[in-house]
């Protein structure tokens, strides 16, 4: 039997060439299934360990930091908490200006439609925007259309509904519970006296990012002392921006402004202002100013004007009424400045109170300039005291001619002409006092009786205060002290007095001024029970065209003459019903000074005046 020489068949499997020799070959798996499952399980466990570790870190290790970050995300924007402005007080502590709390009502229009109001039986009586409009407009006294516009404004989460309501009214608004309705606190400036001292107190308004910045008068000059330091507040808010009840809150308390105490006597200011108003109406004048100074201290006791301004409604005033005319408006003082001529002539020794003068109605100076008195008269034989007492222009020029130009100018400067008084009010005018070499042939004489030179009412009053203070000029001041929020008072610095003339000269002038009231042109200024020293003034009033139009009428004096306490100056600008100072200004002086003496408890005069004879 023949041998089979073919090789034995091998078991099925892949051939060396990787091809099948009769059936398809199957690939071996690289990783067994059970091993793959083990790797997947390990990865999942590792991930769980990471998550668990992170969870432990968040909830245990970093819990506080995470909570802080979440809270910070919920805290709303910082809200300004305005500081109340300090009060302005009179000399006795009575309030002249104060700040009261008010609320501005604002809405978040995105959540107002959630409003629902039910009655006592749990029946819905108002809901949504329509209900909010009805309830808010009725409570706030606003037109429904205006409220609806505020509650439906698009593209914002802050919409103003109304401004400046009282805290009590806000409590009623808040009680409605309208979603998104909140309030912002602010302070409103109020002046309890209305027009009382309005021209010197000033007013407040928006400036430098503040709603109540001082814009006029004492409010402006003392703004730094009156203005407080604003605080701030942040509250925790929900996803829709609403404040979370009982949520976190961060508050930086505002620091209130300090108070300012003035030298003003409120009651005397009121009396002066009322009398100024009456005088302006009776005289048909453009304006009237009344100034009262305390002798020796320079304290301004009253600075009254008519017309006046109500700072509560300063926008209704004309621009020229917003300041204080007593310091900003200048005028030619007329015969009241003859006091300076008299003091200069006495101090330089060129005359004494009894020096005789032959005084004609009209007189011609050495350079040919001619001057006359206000009333025609025959030639008079007057002492120098009589020249001042009768307010003679010709006699004054005759005496003043004995002084050099430089001396005339020097004494006007000594009494404060051409210089700022330094009063704590904006817009003070220095007046006009030309250099002596600039005076022409006529002005060198007219300045002797108050023409060709100009002053403000406070400067004019300061002249008489200097005479009353034995010849020492003390700068007037309006601010007595500032008061910190804790009650600590800081007296305002007082500038030292400067001697203008000797005490002897001042006393001689004072006696001459007593004669001007008792026997001269100032009889209408007499105050029952008190000796009064003073002087009338009537001067032509310069106009804007470089000429003169109308008159400036005045009376300035002090009492008691033997021991002066108060100076009162009355200026009446362009009166149309009479124009002599003794006619329209002296009666106002009488009323104001009478009240000042009584209210201050000044002892009436007991000794009669010993006057110089006015004739020889």
Beta strands, then each sheet from edge to edge (+ up, - down):
strand 1: 79-81
strand 2: 88-89
strand 3: 95-107
strand 4: 116-118
strand 5: 124-127
strand 6: 159-165
strand 7: 181-190
strand 8: 204-207
strand 9: 210-214
strand 10: 231-235
strand 11: 249-252
strand 12: 259-262
strand 13: 287-294
strand 14: 300-306
strand 15: 356-359
strand 16: 362-364
strand 17: 370-372
strand 18: 380-383
strand 19: 472-473
strand 20: 479-483
strand 21: 489-491
strand 22: 498-499
strand 23: 532-542
strand 24: 548-559
strand 25: 566-573
sheet 1: 1+ 10- 11+
sheet 2: 6+ 3- 2+ 12+ 20- 21+
sheet 3: 6+ 3- 7+
sheet 4: 4+ 5-
sheet 5: 8+ 9-
sheet 6: 14+ 13- 25+ 24- 23+
sheet 7: 15+ 18-
sheet 8: 16+ 17-
sheet 9: 19+ 22-
end
